[in-house]
Amino acid sequence: MIPPLPHQLLSLPSGFVPRAVQASEPLSQALYLGASPARPQVLDASALSFNTRLKWFVICFVCGIFFSVLGTGLLWLPGGIKLFAVFYTFGNLAALASTCFLMGPVKQLKKMFETTRLLATIIMLGCSN
C-alpha cells in the first residue's frame, strides 16, 4: 500500500491560499480561512461540510447525554457526589460543544451573551463551578 501524499492528508477549504503571517497581524487575520475579505470566518463551522458538522453534533450530543445520565446514576453510590459533579460537568460541556459544530464557536458565544440569554448564561456558567 502506498502512503498518502502530504497534500492528501490535509483537506483545506476552497480558496485557501497559504501565506506568511506577519508578527504584527491580529490572530483573526492570521487564521483567515478563505472567506470573503469583508467577513473573515475564524473558527467557523462552515469550514467543515454539513455532513461532518452533523455527525460531530450527534456524537457530542449523545456523549453529553450519556455522561449526564451516568453522573446522575453515580450520585446514589457512596461518595458518588464527586463522580456526579465530574460526569455531569463533562456532559454539559459535551452538549455545549455539540452546538458549536452546528453554528461555530464564535457564533455560539455571541448568541450565549446576547441580552435575552445573558441571565441564563450567567446562571449556567456560575452553577457549573
Backbone as XML, in Angstrom:
<?xml version="1.0"?>
<chain id="A" units="angstrom">
  <residue number="1" name="MET">
    <atom name="N" x="0.840" y="-1.185" z="0.000"/>
    <atom name="CA" x="0.000" y="0.000" z="0.000"/>
    <atom name="C" x="0.881" y="1.243" z="0.000"/>
  </residue>
  <residue number="2" name="ILE">
    <atom name="N" x="0.551" y="2.197" z="-0.834"/>
    <atom name="CA" x="1.321" y="3.430" z="-0.959"/>
    <atom name="C" x="0.780" y="4.446" z="0.047"/>
  </residue>
  <residue number="3" name="PRO">
    <atom name="N" x="1.668" y="5.048" z="0.860"/>
    <atom name="CA" x="1.189" y="6.051" z="1.824"/>
    <atom name="C" x="0.686" y="7.292" z="1.100"/>
  </residue>
  <residue number="4" name="PRO">
    <atom name="N" x="-0.285" y="8.003" z="1.698"/>
    <atom name="CA" x="-0.812" y="9.209" z="1.044"/>
    <atom name="C" x="0.220" y="10.332" z="1.029"/>
  </residue>
  <residue number="5" name="LEU">
    <atom name="N" x="0.114" y="11.173" z="0.024"/>
    <atom name="CA" x="0.989" y="12.336" z="-0.083"/>
    <atom name="C" x="0.550" y="13.390" z="0.923"/>
  </residue>
  <residue number="6" name="PRO">
    <atom name="N" x="1.454" y="14.305" z="1.318"/>
    <atom name="CA" x="1.083" y="15.314" z="2.318"/>
    <atom name="C" x="-0.150" y="16.134" z="1.949"/>
  </residue>
  <residue number="7" name="HIS">
    <atom name="N" x="-0.314" y="16.468" z="0.672"/>
    <atom name="CA" x="-1.477" y="17.269" z="0.292"/>
    <atom name="C" x="-2.768" y="16.452" z="0.355"/>
  </residue>
  <residue number="8" name="GLN">
    <atom name="N" x="-2.668" y="15.119" z="0.388"/>
    <atom name="CA" x="-3.849" y="14.285" z="0.510"/>
    <atom name="C" x="-4.262" y="14.099" z="1.974"/>
  </residue>
  <residue number="9" name="LEU">
    <atom name="N" x="-3.366" y="14.350" z="2.903"/>
    <atom name="CA" x="-3.660" y="14.198" z="4.322"/>
    <atom name="C" x="-4.482" y="15.354" z="4.858"/>
  </residue>
  <residue number="10" name="LEU">
    <atom name="N" x="-4.303" y="16.535" z="4.308"/>
    <atom name="CA" x="-4.947" y="17.736" z="4.829"/>
    <atom name="C" x="-5.909" y="18.283" z="3.796"/>
  </residue>
  <residue number="11" name="SER">
    <atom name="N" x="-7.150" y="18.423" z="4.184"/>
    <atom name="CA" x="-8.161" y="18.971" z="3.299"/>
    <atom name="C" x="-8.432" y="20.416" z="3.711"/>
  </residue>
  <residue number="12" name="LEU">
    <atom name="N" x="-8.076" y="21.362" z="2.877"/>
    <atom name="CA" x="-8.267" y="22.779" z="3.179"/>
    <atom name="C" x="-9.494" y="23.302" z="2.463"/>
  </residue>
  <residue number="13" name="PRO">
    <atom name="N" x="-10.139" y="24.330" z="3.021"/>
    <atom name="CA" x="-11.302" y="24.916" z="2.359"/>
    <atom name="C" x="-10.934" y="25.496" z="1.002"/>
  </residue>
  <residue number="14" name="SER">
    <atom name="N" x="-11.911" y="25.529" z="0.112"/>
    <atom name="CA" x="-11.642" y="26.089" z="-1.211"/>
    <atom name="C" x="-11.321" y="27.568" z="-1.071"/>
  </residue>
  <residue number="15" name="GLY">
    <atom name="N" x="-10.394" y="28.038" z="-1.844"/>
    <atom name="CA" x="-9.993" y="29.432" z="-1.809"/>
    <atom name="C" x="-8.889" y="29.714" z="-0.807"/>
  </residue>
  <residue number="16" name="PHE">
    <atom name="N" x="-8.430" y="28.702" z="-0.084"/>
    <atom name="CA" x="-7.370" y="28.894" z="0.904"/>
    <atom name="C" x="-6.028" y="29.020" z="0.187"/>
  </residue>
  <residue number="17" name="VAL">
    <atom name="N" x="-5.316" y="30.078" z="0.491"/>
    <atom name="CA" x="-4.001" y="30.293" z="-0.103"/>
    <atom name="C" x="-2.999" y="30.453" z="1.038"/>
  </residue>
  <residue number="18" name="PRO">
    <atom name="N" x="-2.012" y="29.543" z="1.161"/>
    <atom name="CA" x="-1.023" y="29.686" z="2.236"/>
    <atom name="C" x="-0.212" y="30.959" z="2.043"/>
  </residue>
  <residue number="19" name="ARG">
    <atom name="N" x="0.116" y="31.609" z="3.151"/>
    <atom name="CA" x="0.914" y="32.821" z="3.088"/>
    <atom name="C" x="1.661" y="32.973" z="4.397"/>
  </residue>
  <residue number="20" name="ALA">
    <atom name="N" x="2.662" y="33.849" z="4.399"/>
    <atom name="CA" x="3.424" y="34.121" z="5.613"/>
    <atom name="C" x="2.599" y="35.003" z="6.543"/>
  </residue>
  <residue number="21" name="VAL">
    <atom name="N" x="2.699" y="34.758" z="7.841"/>
    <atom name="CA" x="1.975" y="35.533" z="8.836"/>
    <atom name="C" x="2.913" y="36.575" z="9.416"/>
  </residue>
  <residue number="22" name="GLN">
    <atom name="N" x="2.489" y="37.834" z="9.414"/>
    <atom name="CA" x="3.287" y="38.919" z="9.963"/>
    <atom name="C" x="3.137" y="38.937" z="11.489"/>
  </residue>
  <residue number="23" name="ALA">
    <atom name="N" x="4.171" y="39.321" z="12.195"/>
    <atom name="CA" x="4.139" y="39.341" z="13.659"/>
    <atom name="C" x="3.130" y="40.359" z="14.193"/>
  </residue>
  <residue number="24" name="SER">
    <atom name="N" x="2.913" y="41.450" z="13.470"/>
    <atom name="CA" x="2.002" y="42.488" z="13.943"/>
    <atom name="C" x="0.551" y="42.217" z="13.552"/>
  </residue>
  <residue number="25" name="GLU">
    <atom name="N" x="0.309" y="41.135" z="12.841"/>
    <atom name="CA" x="-1.010" y="40.821" z="12.335"/>
    <atom name="C" x="-1.887" y="40.206" z="13.427"/>
  </residue>
  <residue number="26" name="PRO">
    <atom name="N" x="-3.147" y="40.650" z="13.566"/>
    <atom name="CA" x="-4.015" y="40.039" z="14.569"/>
    <atom name="C" x="-4.291" y="38.577" z="14.237"/>
  </residue>
  <residue number="27" name="LEU">
    <atom name="N" x="-4.616" y="37.812" z="15.277"/>
    <atom name="CA" x="-4.855" y="36.382" z="15.110"/>
    <atom name="C" x="-6.012" y="36.125" z="14.161"/>
  </residue>
  <residue number="28" name="SER">
    <atom name="N" x="-7.043" y="36.949" z="14.195"/>
    <atom name="CA" x="-8.196" y="36.726" z="13.327"/>
    <atom name="C" x="-7.817" y="36.808" z="11.856"/>
  </residue>
  <residue number="29" name="GLN">
    <atom name="N" x="-6.863" y="37.670" z="11.519"/>
    <atom name="CA" x="-6.421" y="37.748" z="10.133"/>
    <atom name="C" x="-5.441" y="36.629" z="9.808"/>
  </residue>
  <residue number="30" name="ALA">
    <atom name="N" x="-4.660" y="36.196" z="10.781"/>
    <atom name="CA" x="-3.697" y="35.125" z="10.543"/>
    <atom name="C" x="-4.399" y="33.804" z="10.291"/>
  </residue>
  <residue number="31" name="LEU">
    <atom name="N" x="-5.581" y="33.609" z="10.880"/>
    <atom name="CA" x="-6.333" y="32.378" z="10.717"/>
    <atom name="C" x="-7.388" y="32.474" z="9.619"/>
  </residue>
  <residue number="32" name="TYR">
    <atom name="N" x="-7.206" y="33.401" z="8.714"/>
    <atom name="CA" x="-8.140" y="33.613" z="7.615"/>
    <atom name="C" x="-8.347" y="32.310" z="6.857"/>
  </residue>
  <residue number="33" name="LEU">
    <atom name="N" x="-9.611" y="31.864" z="6.747"/>
    <atom name="CA" x="-9.897" y="30.561" z="6.161"/>
    <atom name="C" x="-10.503" y="30.647" z="4.762"/>
  </residue>
  <residue number="34" name="GLY">
    <atom name="N" x="-10.231" y="31.681" z="4.040"/>
    <atom name="CA" x="-10.694" y="31.750" z="2.666"/>
    <atom name="C" x="-12.076" y="32.356" z="2.504"/>
  </residue>
  <residue number="35" name="ALA">
    <atom name="N" x="-12.601" y="32.989" z="3.523"/>
    <atom name="CA" x="-13.895" y="33.655" z="3.404"/>
    <atom name="C" x="-13.697" y="34.975" z="2.677"/>
  </residue>
  <residue number="36" name="SER">
    <atom name="N" x="-14.767" y="35.689" z="2.483"/>
    <atom name="CA" x="-14.632" y="36.976" z="1.806"/>
    <atom name="C" x="-13.815" y="37.923" z="2.681"/>
  </residue>
  <residue number="37" name="PRO">
    <atom name="N" x="-13.004" y="38.783" z="2.087"/>
    <atom name="CA" x="-12.169" y="39.679" z="2.886"/>
    <atom name="C" x="-12.986" y="40.598" z="3.794"/>
  </residue>
  <residue number="38" name="ALA">
    <atom name="N" x="-14.214" y="40.897" z="3.438"/>
    <atom name="CA" x="-15.031" y="41.760" z="4.280"/>
    <atom name="C" x="-15.473" y="41.044" z="5.550"/>
  </residue>
  <residue number="39" name="ARG">
    <atom name="N" x="-15.535" y="39.726" z="5.530"/>
    <atom name="CA" x="-16.008" y="38.972" z="6.692"/>
    <atom name="C" x="-15.202" y="37.687" z="6.864"/>
  </residue>
  <residue number="40" name="PRO">
    <atom name="N" x="-14.000" y="37.765" z="7.435"/>
    <atom name="CA" x="-13.231" y="36.540" z="7.646"/>
    <atom name="C" x="-13.930" y="35.658" z="8.667"/>
  </residue>
  <residue number="41" name="GLN">
    <atom name="N" x="-13.940" y="34.364" z="8.419"/>
    <atom name="CA" x="-14.634" y="33.435" z="9.298"/>
    <atom name="C" x="-13.597" y="32.624" z="10.072"/>
  </residue>
  <residue number="42" name="VAL">
    <atom name="N" x="-13.274" y="33.081" z="11.255"/>
    <atom name="CA" x="-12.300" y="32.418" z="12.096"/>
    <atom name="C" x="-13.011" y="31.353" z="12.905"/>
  </residue>
  <residue number="43" name="LEU">
    <atom name="N" x="-12.493" y="30.158" z="12.883"/>
    <atom name="CA" x="-13.061" y="29.045" z="13.632"/>
    <atom name="C" x="-14.555" y="28.895" z="13.366"/>
  </residue>
  <residue number="44" name="ASP">
    <atom name="N" x="-14.960" y="29.074" z="12.147"/>
    <atom name="CA" x="-16.366" y="28.988" z="11.796"/>
    <atom name="C" x="-16.700" y="27.563" z="11.404"/>
  </residue>
  <residue number="45" name="ALA">
    <atom name="N" x="-17.934" y="27.160" z="11.680"/>
    <atom name="CA" x="-18.358" y="25.809" z="11.360"/>
    <atom name="C" x="-18.437" y="25.574" z="9.856"/>
  </residue>
  <residue number="46" name="SER">
    <atom name="N" x="-18.533" y="26.648" z="9.062"/>
    <atom name="CA" x="-18.686" y="26.471" z="7.627"/>
    <atom name="C" x="-17.425" y="25.926" z="6.964"/>
  </residue>
  <residue number="47" name="ALA">
    <atom name="N" x="-16.305" y="25.877" z="7.685"/>
    <atom name="CA" x="-15.100" y="25.284" z="7.118"/>
    <atom name="C" x="-15.250" y="23.769" z="7.004"/>
  </residue>
  <residue number="48" name="LEU">
    <atom name="N" x="-16.202" y="23.195" z="7.737"/>
    <atom name="CA" x="-16.491" y="21.769" z="7.665"/>
    <atom name="C" x="-17.714" y="21.558" z="6.782"/>
  </residue>
  <residue number="49" name="SER">
    <atom name="N" x="-17.821" y="20.380" z="6.196"/>
    <atom name="CA" x="-19.011" y="20.094" z="5.400"/>
    <atom name="C" x="-20.206" y="19.906" z="6.330"/>
  </residue>
  <residue number="50" name="PHE">
    <atom name="N" x="-21.392" y="20.024" z="5.775"/>
    <atom name="CA" x="-22.600" y="19.884" z="6.595"/>
    <atom name="C" x="-22.688" y="18.490" z="7.215"/>
  </residue>
  <residue number="51" name="ASN">
    <atom name="N" x="-22.344" y="17.462" z="6.430"/>
    <atom name="CA" x="-22.398" y="16.092" z="6.963"/>
    <atom name="C" x="-21.429" y="15.907" z="8.126"/>
  </residue>
  <residue number="52" name="THR">
    <atom name="N" x="-20.229" y="16.472" z="8.020"/>
    <atom name="CA" x="-19.250" y="16.366" z="9.101"/>
    <atom name="C" x="-19.746" y="17.095" z="10.340"/>
  </residue>
  <residue number="53" name="ARG">
    <atom name="N" x="-20.291" y="18.294" z="10.159"/>
    <atom name="CA" x="-20.820" y="19.052" z="11.298"/>
    <atom name="C" x="-21.965" y="18.298" z="11.965"/>
  </residue>
  <residue number="54" name="LEU">
    <atom name="N" x="-22.843" y="17.715" z="11.167"/>
    <atom name="CA" x="-23.979" y="16.985" z="11.711"/>
    <atom name="C" x="-23.529" y="15.732" z="12.470"/>
  </residue>
  <residue number="55" name="LYS">
    <atom name="N" x="-22.558" y="15.008" z="11.915"/>
    <atom name="CA" x="-22.043" y="13.804" z="12.593"/>
    <atom name="C" x="-21.441" y="14.157" z="13.945"/>
  </residue>
  <residue number="56" name="TRP">
    <atom name="N" x="-20.603" y="15.192" z="13.987"/>
    <atom name="CA" x="-19.960" y="15.562" z="15.246"/>
    <atom name="C" x="-20.949" y="16.157" z="16.234"/>
  </residue>
  <residue number="57" name="PHE">
    <atom name="N" x="-21.994" y="16.829" z="15.731"/>
    <atom name="CA" x="-23.053" y="17.299" z="16.619"/>
    <atom name="C" x="-23.712" y="16.118" z="17.317"/>
  </residue>
  <residue number="58" name="VAL">
    <atom name="N" x="-24.082" y="15.107" z="16.549"/>
    <atom name="CA" x="-24.750" y="13.935" z="17.126"/>
    <atom name="C" x="-23.821" y="13.216" z="18.102"/>
  </residue>
  <residue number="59" name="ILE">
    <atom name="N" x="-22.551" y="13.042" z="17.726"/>
    <atom name="CA" x="-21.600" y="12.357" z="18.608"/>
    <atom name="C" x="-21.457" y="13.105" z="19.930"/>
  </residue>
  <residue number="60" name="CYS">
    <atom name="N" x="-21.234" y="14.397" z="19.879"/>
    <atom name="CA" x="-21.068" y="15.181" z="21.111"/>
    <atom name="C" x="-22.345" y="15.214" z="21.932"/>
  </residue>
  <residue number="61" name="PHE">
    <atom name="N" x="-23.483" y="15.351" z="21.269"/>
    <atom name="CA" x="-24.740" y="15.435" z="21.989"/>
    <atom name="C" x="-25.054" y="14.120" z="22.698"/>
  </residue>
  <residue number="62" name="VAL">
    <atom name="N" x="-24.850" y="12.996" z="22.018"/>
    <atom name="CA" x="-25.092" y="11.686" z="22.629"/>
    <atom name="C" x="-24.119" y="11.450" z="23.787"/>
  </residue>
  <residue number="63" name="CYS">
    <atom name="N" x="-22.860" y="11.828" z="23.609"/>
    <atom name="CA" x="-21.890" y="11.709" z="24.706"/>
    <atom name="C" x="-22.300" y="12.589" z="25.889"/>
  </residue>
  <residue number="64" name="GLY">
    <atom name="N" x="-22.796" y="13.778" z="25.609"/>
    <atom name="CA" x="-23.250" y="14.665" z="26.669"/>
    <atom name="C" x="-24.393" y="14.069" z="27.458"/>
  </residue>
  <residue number="65" name="ILE">
    <atom name="N" x="-25.368" y="13.501" z="26.763"/>
    <atom name="CA" x="-26.489" y="12.857" z="27.452"/>
    <atom name="C" x="-25.989" y="11.658" z="28.249"/>
  </residue>
  <residue number="66" name="PHE">
    <atom name="N" x="-25.112" y="10.850" z="27.643"/>
    <atom name="CA" x="-24.591" y="9.664" z="28.322"/>
    <atom name="C" x="-23.863" y="10.045" z="29.614"/>
  </residue>
  <residue number="67" name="PHE">
    <atom name="N" x="-22.965" y="11.039" z="29.541"/>
    <atom name="CA" x="-22.222" y="11.442" z="30.738"/>
    <atom name="C" x="-23.141" y="12.035" z="31.804"/>
  </residue>
  <residue number="68" name="SER">
    <atom name="N" x="-24.150" y="12.791" z="31.398"/>
    <atom name="CA" x="-25.078" y="13.369" z="32.362"/>
    <atom name="C" x="-25.890" y="12.288" z="33.069"/>
  </residue>
  <residue number="69" name="VAL">
    <atom name="N" x="-26.386" y="11.316" z="32.312"/>
    <atom name="CA" x="-27.156" y="10.214" z="32.908"/>
    <atom name="C" x="-26.248" y="9.347" z="33.772"/>
  </residue>
  <residue number="70" name="LEU">
    <atom name="N" x="-25.034" y="9.092" z="33.311"/>
    <atom name="CA" x="-24.080" y="8.313" z="34.104"/>
    <atom name="C" x="-23.764" y="9.019" z="35.420"/>
  </residue>
  <residue number="71" name="GLY">
    <atom name="N" x="-23.549" y="10.309" z="35.362"/>
    <atom name="CA" x="-23.282" y="11.073" z="36.577"/>
    <atom name="C" x="-24.449" y="11.032" z="37.543"/>
  </residue>
  <residue number="72" name="THR">
    <atom name="N" x="-25.664" y="11.121" z="36.996"/>
    <atom name="CA" x="-26.846" y="11.049" z="37.852"/>
    <atom name="C" x="-26.967" y="9.671" z="38.494"/>
  </residue>
  <residue number="73" name="GLY">
    <atom name="N" x="-26.646" y="8.619" z="37.744"/>
    <atom name="CA" x="-26.675" y="7.266" z="38.304"/>
    <atom name="C" x="-25.618" y="7.054" z="39.372"/>
  </residue>
  <residue number="74" name="LEU">
    <atom name="N" x="-24.458" y="7.654" z="39.193"/>
    <atom name="CA" x="-23.377" y="7.514" z="40.172"/>
    <atom name="C" x="-23.634" y="8.322" z="41.438"/>
  </residue>
  <residue number="75" name="LEU">
    <atom name="N" x="-24.575" y="9.221" z="41.382"/>
    <atom name="CA" x="-24.902" y="10.050" z="42.539"/>
    <atom name="C" x="-25.363" y="9.198" z="43.723"/>
  </residue>
  <residue number="76" name="TRP">
    <atom name="N" x="-25.983" y="8.077" z="43.446"/>
    <atom name="CA" x="-26.548" y="7.251" z="44.513"/>
    <atom name="C" x="-25.531" y="6.309" z="45.124"/>
  </residue>
  <residue number="77" name="LEU">
    <atom name="N" x="-24.325" y="6.235" z="44.607"/>
    <atom name="CA" x="-23.266" y="5.410" z="45.201"/>
    <atom name="C" x="-22.634" y="6.151" z="46.379"/>
  </residue>
  <residue number="78" name="PRO">
    <atom name="N" x="-22.032" y="5.402" z="47.325"/>
    <atom name="CA" x="-21.316" y="6.092" z="48.413"/>
    <atom name="C" x="-20.157" y="6.913" z="47.846"/>
  </residue>
  <residue number="79" name="GLY">
    <atom name="N" x="-20.079" y="8.160" z="48.215"/>
    <atom name="CA" x="-19.031" y="9.048" z="47.702"/>
    <atom name="C" x="-19.246" y="9.438" z="46.254"/>
  </residue>
  <residue number="80" name="GLY">
    <atom name="N" x="-20.457" y="9.220" z="45.756"/>
    <atom name="CA" x="-20.732" y="9.474" z="44.352"/>
    <atom name="C" x="-20.965" y="10.935" z="44.018"/>
  </residue>
  <residue number="81" name="ILE">
    <atom name="N" x="-20.983" y="11.796" z="45.016"/>
    <atom name="CA" x="-21.240" y="13.219" z="44.742"/>
    <atom name="C" x="-20.114" y="13.818" z="43.898"/>
  </residue>
  <residue number="82" name="LYS">
    <atom name="N" x="-18.879" y="13.376" z="44.144"/>
    <atom name="CA" x="-17.754" y="13.879" z="43.337"/>
    <atom name="C" x="-17.836" y="13.338" z="41.913"/>
  </residue>
  <residue number="83" name="LEU">
    <atom name="N" x="-18.172" y="12.047" z="41.785"/>
    <atom name="CA" x="-18.313" y="11.471" z="40.443"/>
    <atom name="C" x="-19.462" y="12.130" z="39.690"/>
  </residue>
  <residue number="84" name="PHE">
    <atom name="N" x="-20.555" y="12.415" z="40.406"/>
    <atom name="CA" x="-21.675" y="13.112" z="39.786"/>
    <atom name="C" x="-21.219" y="14.463" z="39.241"/>
  </residue>
  <residue number="85" name="ALA">
    <atom name="N" x="-20.486" y="15.207" z="40.052"/>
    <atom name="CA" x="-20.036" y="16.538" z="39.629"/>
    <atom name="C" x="-19.162" y="16.457" z="38.386"/>
  </residue>
  <residue number="86" name="VAL">
    <atom name="N" x="-18.249" y="15.492" z="38.364"/>
    <atom name="CA" x="-17.328" y="15.363" z="37.223"/>
    <atom name="C" x="-18.075" y="14.958" z="35.959"/>
  </residue>
  <residue number="87" name="PHE">
    <atom name="N" x="-18.877" y="13.896" z="36.038"/>
    <atom name="CA" x="-19.545" y="13.396" z="34.840"/>
    <atom name="C" x="-20.649" y="14.333" z="34.359"/>
  </residue>
  <residue number="88" name="TYR">
    <atom name="N" x="-21.341" y="14.974" z="35.271"/>
    <atom name="CA" x="-22.387" y="15.911" z="34.868"/>
    <atom name="C" x="-21.772" y="17.140" z="34.184"/>
  </residue>
  <residue number="89" name="THR">
    <atom name="N" x="-20.616" y="17.584" z="34.688"/>
    <atom name="CA" x="-19.917" y="18.700" z="34.055"/>
    <atom name="C" x="-19.437" y="18.315" z="32.660"/>
  </residue>
  <residue number="90" name="PHE">
    <atom name="N" x="-18.856" y="17.115" z="32.520"/>
    <atom name="CA" x="-18.446" y="16.643" z="31.192"/>
    <atom name="C" x="-19.653" y="16.566" z="30.251"/>
  </residue>
  <residue number="91" name="GLY">
    <atom name="N" x="-20.788" y="16.128" z="30.766"/>
    <atom name="CA" x="-21.998" y="16.051" z="29.949"/>
    <atom name="C" x="-22.439" y="17.411" z="29.458"/>
  </residue>
  <residue number="92" name="ASN">
    <atom name="N" x="-22.412" y="18.407" z="30.344"/>
    <atom name="CA" x="-22.788" y="19.762" z="29.936"/>
    <atom name="C" x="-21.813" y="20.337" z="28.919"/>
  </residue>
  <residue number="93" name="LEU">
    <atom name="N" x="-20.521" y="20.116" z="29.138"/>
    <atom name="CA" x="-19.524" y="20.631" z="28.186"/>
    <atom name="C" x="-19.664" y="19.967" z="26.818"/>
  </residue>
  <residue number="94" name="ALA">
    <atom name="N" x="-19.935" y="18.665" z="26.802"/>
    <atom name="CA" x="-20.113" y="17.967" z="25.528"/>
    <atom name="C" x="-21.364" y="18.465" z="24.808"/>
  </residue>
  <residue number="95" name="ALA">
    <atom name="N" x="-22.431" y="18.726" z="25.554"/>
    <atom name="CA" x="-23.654" y="19.243" z="24.932"/>
    <atom name="C" x="-23.426" y="20.641" z="24.353"/>
  </residue>
  <residue number="96" name="LEU">
    <atom name="N" x="-22.669" y="21.483" z="25.083"/>
    <atom name="CA" x="-22.342" y="22.810" z="24.542"/>
    <atom name="C" x="-21.453" y="22.702" z="23.308"/>
  </residue>
  <residue number="97" name="ALA">
    <atom name="N" x="-20.500" y="21.782" z="23.359"/>
    <atom name="CA" x="-19.611" y="21.594" z="22.206"/>
    <atom name="C" x="-20.391" y="21.115" z="20.986"/>
  </residue>
  <residue number="98" name="SER">
    <atom name="N" x="-21.433" y="20.338" z="21.207"/>
    <atom name="CA" x="-22.208" y="19.827" z="20.073"/>
    <atom name="C" x="-22.850" y="20.965" z="19.284"/>
  </residue>
  <residue number="99" name="THR">
    <atom name="N" x="-23.360" y="21.972" z="19.970"/>
    <atom name="CA" x="-23.976" y="23.078" z="19.240"/>
    <atom name="C" x="-22.930" y="23.936" z="18.527"/>
  </residue>
  <residue number="100" name="CYS">
    <atom name="N" x="-21.698" y="23.915" z="19.030"/>
    <atom name="CA" x="-20.623" y="24.640" z="18.334"/>
    <atom name="C" x="-20.355" y="24.046" z="16.962"/>
  </residue>
  <residue number="101" name="PHE">
    <atom name="N" x="-20.588" y="22.743" z="16.799"/>
    <atom name="CA" x="-20.388" y="22.130" z="15.485"/>
    <atom name="C" x="-21.454" y="22.568" z="14.493"/>
  </residue>
  <residue number="102" name="LEU">
    <atom name="N" x="-22.632" y="22.876" z="14.970"/>
    <atom name="CA" x="-23.687" y="23.300" z="14.047"/>
    <atom name="C" x="-23.511" y="24.733" z="13.593"/>
  </residue>
  <residue number="103" name="MET">
    <atom name="N" x="-23.153" y="25.637" z="14.520"/>
    <atom name="CA" x="-23.108" y="27.053" z="14.152"/>
    <atom name="C" x="-21.734" y="27.679" z="14.272"/>
  </residue>
  <residue number="104" name="GLY">
    <atom name="N" x="-20.768" y="27.000" z="14.843"/>
    <atom name="CA" x="-19.434" y="27.549" z="15.045"/>
    <atom name="C" x="-19.299" y="28.154" z="16.429"/>
  </residue>
  <residue number="105" name="PRO">
    <atom name="N" x="-18.111" y="28.072" z="17.013"/>
    <atom name="CA" x="-17.924" y="28.534" z="18.387"/>
    <atom name="C" x="-18.080" y="30.040" z="18.565"/>
  </residue>
  <residue number="106" name="VAL">
    <atom name="N" x="-17.657" y="30.824" z="17.593"/>
    <atom name="CA" x="-17.763" y="32.281" z="17.725"/>
    <atom name="C" x="-19.228" y="32.696" z="17.723"/>
  </residue>
  <residue number="107" name="LYS">
    <atom name="N" x="-20.000" y="32.164" z="16.802"/>
    <atom name="CA" x="-21.426" y="32.485" z="16.738"/>
    <atom name="C" x="-22.146" y="31.959" z="17.983"/>
  </residue>
  <residue number="108" name="GLN">
    <atom name="N" x="-21.735" y="30.787" z="18.479"/>
    <atom name="CA" x="-22.320" y="30.220" z="19.697"/>
    <atom name="C" x="-22.105" y="31.161" z="20.884"/>
  </residue>
  <residue number="109" name="LEU">
    <atom name="N" x="-20.892" y="31.646" z="21.048"/>
    <atom name="CA" x="-20.597" y="32.552" z="22.160"/>
    <atom name="C" x="-21.342" y="33.870" z="22.026"/>
  </residue>
  <residue number="110" name="LYS">
    <atom name="N" x="-21.434" y="34.391" z="20.807"/>
    <atom name="CA" x="-22.177" y="35.630" z="20.597"/>
    <atom name="C" x="-23.642" y="35.456" z="20.983"/>
  </residue>
  <residue number="111" name="LYS">
    <atom name="N" x="-24.234" y="34.329" z="20.598"/>
    <atom name="CA" x="-25.635" y="34.086" z="20.930"/>
    <atom name="C" x="-25.820" y="33.863" z="22.426"/>
  </residue>
  <residue number="112" name="MET">
    <atom name="N" x="-24.853" y="33.209" z="23.081"/>
    <atom name="CA" x="-24.967" y="32.965" z="24.515"/>
    <atom name="C" x="-24.966" y="34.263" z="25.310"/>
  </residue>
  <residue number="113" name="PHE">
    <atom name="N" x="-24.223" y="35.257" z="24.840"/>
    <atom name="CA" x="-24.090" y="36.505" z="25.585"/>
    <atom name="C" x="-24.974" y="37.626" z="25.044"/>
  </residue>
  <residue number="114" name="GLU">
    <atom name="N" x="-25.995" y="37.306" z="24.246"/>
    <atom name="CA" x="-26.990" y="38.299" z="23.853"/>
    <atom name="C" x="-27.782" y="38.701" z="25.096"/>
  </residue>
  <residue number="115" name="THR">
    <atom name="N" x="-28.380" y="39.873" z="25.066"/>
    <atom name="CA" x="-29.079" y="40.371" z="26.259"/>
    <atom name="C" x="-30.232" y="39.467" z="26.678"/>
  </residue>
  <residue number="116" name="THR">
    <atom name="N" x="-30.898" y="38.828" z="25.726"/>
    <atom name="CA" x="-32.020" y="37.963" z="26.080"/>
    <atom name="C" x="-31.575" y="36.653" z="26.727"/>
  </residue>
  <residue number="117" name="ARG">
    <atom name="N" x="-30.325" y="36.251" z="26.509"/>
    <atom name="CA" x="-29.825" y="34.984" z="27.050"/>
    <atom name="C" x="-28.764" y="35.168" z="28.120"/>
  </residue>
  <residue number="118" name="LEU">
    <atom name="N" x="-28.428" y="36.402" z="28.427"/>
    <atom name="CA" x="-27.327" y="36.673" z="29.337"/>
    <atom name="C" x="-27.558" y="36.099" z="30.730"/>
  </residue>
  <residue number="119" name="LEU">
    <atom name="N" x="-28.750" y="36.265" z="31.275"/>
    <atom name="CA" x="-29.039" y="35.765" z="32.620"/>
    <atom name="C" x="-28.914" y="34.238" z="32.669"/>
  </residue>
  <residue number="120" name="ALA">
    <atom name="N" x="-29.461" y="33.548" z="31.684"/>
    <atom name="CA" x="-29.361" y="32.085" z="31.641"/>
    <atom name="C" x="-27.911" y="31.636" z="31.507"/>
  </residue>
  <residue number="121" name="THR">
    <atom name="N" x="-27.130" y="32.348" z="30.709"/>
    <atom name="CA" x="-25.710" y="32.005" z="30.537"/>
    <atom name="C" x="-24.950" y="32.192" z="31.838"/>
  </residue>
  <residue number="122" name="ILE">
    <atom name="N" x="-25.196" y="33.290" z="32.543"/>
    <atom name="CA" x="-24.500" y="33.543" z="33.805"/>
    <atom name="C" x="-24.869" y="32.482" z="34.846"/>
  </residue>
  <residue number="123" name="ILE">
    <atom name="N" x="-26.145" y="32.134" z="34.910"/>
    <atom name="CA" x="-26.575" y="31.101" z="35.867"/>
    <atom name="C" x="-25.944" y="29.767" z="35.525"/>
  </residue>
  <residue number="124" name="MET">
    <atom name="N" x="-25.947" y="29.390" z="34.245"/>
    <atom name="CA" x="-25.388" y="28.096" z="33.841"/>
    <atom name="C" x="-23.876" y="28.046" z="34.124"/>
  </residue>
  <residue number="125" name="LEU">
    <atom name="N" x="-23.157" y="29.089" z="33.747"/>
    <atom name="CA" x="-21.717" y="29.098" z="33.975"/>
    <atom name="C" x="-21.376" y="29.234" z="35.458"/>
  </residue>
  <residue number="126" name="GLY">
    <atom name="N" x="-22.173" y="29.975" z="36.196"/>
    <atom name="CA" x="-21.934" y="30.149" z="37.623"/>
    <atom name="C" x="-22.205" y="28.892" z="38.423"/>
  </residue>
  <residue number="127" name="CYS">
    <atom name="N" x="-23.209" y="28.133" z="38.030"/>
    <atom name="CA" x="-23.558" y="26.910" z="38.767"/>
    <atom name="C" x="-22.669" y="25.734" z="38.403"/>
  </residue>
  <residue number="128" name="SER">
    <atom name="N" x="-21.958" y="25.817" z="37.311"/>
    <atom name="CA" x="-21.114" y="24.683" z="36.915"/>
    <atom name="C" x="-19.755" y="24.724" z="37.584"/>
  </residue>
  <residue number="129" name="ASN">
    <atom name="N" x="-19.456" y="25.761" z="38.325"/>
    <atom name="CA" x="-18.148" y="25.845" z="39.005"/>
    <atom name="C" x="-18.223" y="25.292" z="40.388"/>
  </residue>
</chain>
